[in-house]
Amino acid sequence: MPRRDEPVRLTRIYTRAGDAGETSLGDGSRVPKTDVRIEAYGTVDELNSFIGLALAGDLPVEFRPWLEQVQNDLFDLGADLAVPLEDDRRERLRVTSGQVERLEELCDLVNARLEPLRSFVLPGGKEAAARLHVARAVCRRAERLAVALAAEQSANPVALAYLNRLSDLLFILARAANAGQPELLWRPGSGS
């Protein structure tokens, strides 16, 4: 995996090395494609794709640079998860507390503009909000898999914190994307 600010060069996309159901980690070791580490960073890749889908829609302009930075951060996070913490043969790209703090600042900035929550919010509303809610749900799954990875093998605890904070930000951005219309709120037991 590349180090911070090191260029990435991809000359050929297919390798045939994974045809039998194994893949290489960032340290060169081979594992089954069903390994929890692969599941974790594969779900981070899925999350990044859903954020790309949100960016392809009609988002508030202010959100775009934030989510584009998040997409870059998610590549850092995938590279982080792809290399076991025990690998110290060279400096590895790891998610930093500064990246988590940036998410917290955005959460505080956007949340300060929103009405206080009165109930759980149902996913939906405007299309942009619905896409951000899908990204939030995938982020929570990526976080659960990263926690499972940390319990079973090893994972950077800052990477786990990043995913936790990112899901908060995606929830807040989804609420903000619905600004100007009533929120869809959970009404417990309303169907009985």
C-alpha positions in Angstrom: 0.0 0.0 0.0 1.2 3.5 -0.7 2.5 5.8 2.0 1.1 9.3 2.5 1.4 11.5 -0.6 3.1 8.7 -2.5 1.7 8.3 -6.1 -0.2 5.2 -7.0 0.5 3.6 -10.4 -1.8 1.0 -11.8 -0.5 -0.5 -15.1 -2.8 -3.5 -15.5 -6.2 -4.0 -13.8 -6.5 -7.7 -14.0 -3.9 -10.1 -12.5 -5.6 -13.5 -12.3 -4.0 -13.9 -8.9 -7.5 -13.9 -7.2 -9.1 -16.4 -9.5 -9.0 -19.2 -6.9 -10.6 -17.1 -4.1 -7.6 -15.6 -2.4 -6.2 -12.1 -2.5 -3.2 -10.2 -1.2 -3.1 -7.9 1.7 -1.1 -4.7 1.7 1.8 -6.6 3.4 1.9 -9.2 0.6 0.3 -12.0 2.6 -2.4 -14.1 0.9 -5.9 -14.6 2.6 -9.2 -15.9 1.4 -11.5 -13.2 -0.1 -13.9 -14.1 2.7 -11.4 -13.0 5.4 -12.9 -10.4 7.8 -10.2 -7.9 6.8 -11.2 -8.2 3.2 -14.9 -7.8 4.2 -14.0 -4.7 6.2 -12.1 -2.8 3.6 -14.4 -4.1 0.8 -17.3 -2.5 2.6 -15.4 0.7 2.9 -15.1 0.6 -0.8 -18.8 0.0 -1.1 -19.4 3.0 1.2 -17.1 5.1 -1.0 -19.2 4.2 -4.0 -22.5 5.2 -2.3 -20.9 8.5 -1.4 -20.1 8.9 -5.1 -23.7 8.2 -5.9 -24.7 10.9 -3.4 -22.3 13.3 -5.1 -23.8 12.4 -8.5 -27.1 13.8 -7.3 -28.5 17.2 -6.4 -26.6 17.9 -3.1 -26.2 21.3 -1.5 -23.0 22.8 -3.0 -21.4 23.2 0.4 -21.4 19.4 0.9 -19.4 18.6 -2.2 -15.9 19.4 -1.1 -16.5 17.7 2.3 -17.7 14.5 0.7 -14.9 14.6 -1.9 -12.4 14.8 1.0 -14.3 11.9 2.7 -13.9 9.8 -0.5 -10.1 10.4 -0.4 -10.0 9.6 3.3 -11.9 6.3 2.7 -9.1 5.2 0.3 -6.7 6.0 3.1 -8.9 4.0 5.5 -9.0 1.0 3.0 -5.2 1.1 2.7 -5.0 1.2 6.5 -7.3 -1.8 7.0 -5.5 -3.7 4.2 -2.3 -3.9 6.3 -2.2 -5.6 9.7 -1.0 -3.3 12.5 1.8 -5.7 13.3 3.5 -5.1 9.9 6.2 -2.6 10.8 8.6 -3.4 8.0 8.1 0.2 6.7 5.9 3.2 7.4 2.3 2.5 6.5 -0.6 4.8 5.6 -2.8 5.0 8.6 -5.9 7.1 9.4 -5.1 9.9 11.8 -6.9 11.7 14.6 -6.8 14.9 12.5 -9.1 13.2 10.0 -11.5 12.3 12.7 -11.3 15.8 14.2 -12.2 17.3 10.8 -15.4 15.1 10.7 -16.3 16.3 14.2 -15.9 19.9 13.2 -18.2 19.4 10.2 -20.7 17.6 12.4 -20.8 20.5 14.8 -21.0 23.1 12.0 -23.9 21.5 10.2 -25.8 20.2 13.3 -25.8 23.7 14.8 -28.1 24.8 11.9 -30.7 22.0 12.5 -33.7 21.8 14.7 -33.1 19.6 17.7 -34.2 16.0 17.2 -37.7 15.1 18.6 -37.6 11.4 17.5 -35.7 9.0 15.3 -35.6 10.2 11.7 -36.9 7.8 9.0 -34.6 7.6 6.0 -36.0 9.4 3.0 -37.3 12.8 2.0 -35.4 14.4 -0.8 -33.4 12.2 -3.1 -30.1 13.6 -1.8 -31.1 12.9 1.8 -32.1 9.3 0.9 -28.8 8.7 -0.8 -26.9 10.0 2.2 -29.0 7.8 4.5 -28.0 4.7 2.4 -24.4 5.8 2.7 -24.8 6.1 6.5 -26.3 2.6 6.8 -23.4 1.2 4.7 -21.0 3.1 6.9 -22.4 1.5 10.0 -21.9 -1.9 8.4 -18.3 -1.0 7.6 -17.8 0.0 11.2 -19.3 -3.3 12.5 -16.9 -5.2 10.2 -13.9 -3.1 11.3 -14.8 -3.7 15.0 -15.1 -7.5 14.2 -11.7 -7.2 12.5 -10.2 -5.5 15.6 -11.5 -8.2 17.9 -10.3 -11.1 15.7 -7.0 -9.8 14.3 -6.0 -6.1 14.5 -7.1 -2.8 13.3 -6.2 0.9 13.8 -8.5 2.2 16.5 -8.5 5.6 14.8 -9.9 3.9 11.7 -12.8 2.6 13.8 -13.4 6.1 15.3 -13.3 7.6 11.8 -16.1 5.3 10.6 -18.2 6.0 13.7 -17.9 9.8 13.2 -18.5 9.5 9.5 -21.8 7.8 10.1 -22.7 10.6 12.4 -21.8 13.2 9.7 -23.7 11.4 7.0 -26.8 11.4 9.3 -26.4 15.1 9.9 -25.9 15.8 6.2 -29.0 13.8 5.4 -31.0 15.9 7.8 -29.6 19.1 6.4 -30.3 17.9 2.8 -34.0 17.7 3.8 -34.0 21.3 5.0 -37.1 23.2 4.1 -39.5 20.3 4.4 -40.8 18.4 7.5 -38.7 15.5 8.7 -40.1 12.1 8.5 -40.1 11.0 12.2 -40.6 7.6 13.7 -43.9 7.2 15.5 -43.6 4.1 17.7 -46.5 1.7 17.4 -48.3 3.8 14.8 -49.1 0.8 12.7 -50.9 -1.2 15.4 
